[in-house]
Amino acid sequence: MATNKKPTHTLRCGNIKATIWQNSSEKGPFFATTFSRPFKDQSGAWRNGTSFGLNELEGLVTGPARPRNGSPLMR
């Protein structure tokens, strides 16, 4: 069943977007991250790709995006 849950945070490093989601479990909340690469398709609509080129992989691993102080991820 799909939900319209909003992400906790969205971070960017160049053209790579990291979306952080808060989930719940019996042990309490936990976070999951999805990575995507926004692009425009032939009709001009924005889409999110999940395939990355060699020069984009470095941004996935070592990107400068970090949660800010006050973020639930820093607690």
C-alpha positions in Angstrom: 0.0 0.0 0.0 1.5 3.3 -1.1 1.5 6.3 1.3 2.1 10.0 0.7 4.6 10.3 3.5 6.9 13.3 3.2 10.7 12.9 3.6 12.4 14.1 6.8 15.2 15.8 4.8 16.4 16.1 1.3 20.1 16.7 0.6 21.9 17.5 -2.6 25.4 17.0 -3.9 25.7 18.2 -7.5 23.0 16.5 -9.4 22.5 13.7 -6.8 19.6 13.9 -4.4 19.6 12.0 -1.1 16.1 11.7 0.4 15.9 10.7 4.1 12.8 9.0 5.4 11.8 8.3 9.0 10.2 5.0 9.6 8.8 3.4 12.8 9.4 -0.1 14.3 8.8 -1.8 17.5 12.2 -0.6 18.7 11.4 3.0 17.8 12.1 5.3 14.8 14.8 4.7 12.3 15.9 6.4 9.1 16.4 5.1 5.6 17.9 7.0 2.6 17.1 6.8 -1.1 19.4 8.3 -3.8 18.2 9.6 -7.1 19.2 11.7 -10.0 16.5 14.2 -11.2 16.3 14.7 -15.0 13.8 15.9 -17.5 12.3 13.4 -19.9 11.6 14.1 -23.6 8.3 15.7 -22.8 10.0 18.1 -20.3 8.5 16.4 -17.2 10.8 15.9 -14.2 11.7 12.3 -13.4 14.0 10.6 -10.9 16.6 8.2 -12.1 18.2 5.6 -9.9 21.1 4.7 -12.3 24.4 6.6 -11.8 27.4 7.3 -14.0 31.0 6.7 -12.8 31.5 10.4 -12.1 28.3 10.5 -10.0 29.3 7.6 -7.8 31.9 9.7 -5.9 29.1 12.1 -4.9 27.1 9.2 -3.5 30.0 8.0 -1.3 31.8 11.2 -0.3 29.4 14.0 -1.0 29.6 17.2 1.1 25.9 17.0 2.1 25.6 16.6 5.8 22.6 16.9 8.2 22.6 20.3 10.0 22.6 20.8 13.7 19.0 20.5 15.0 18.3 17.8 12.5 16.6 14.7 14.0 19.6 12.8 12.5 22.0 14.6 14.8 20.2 13.7 18.1 
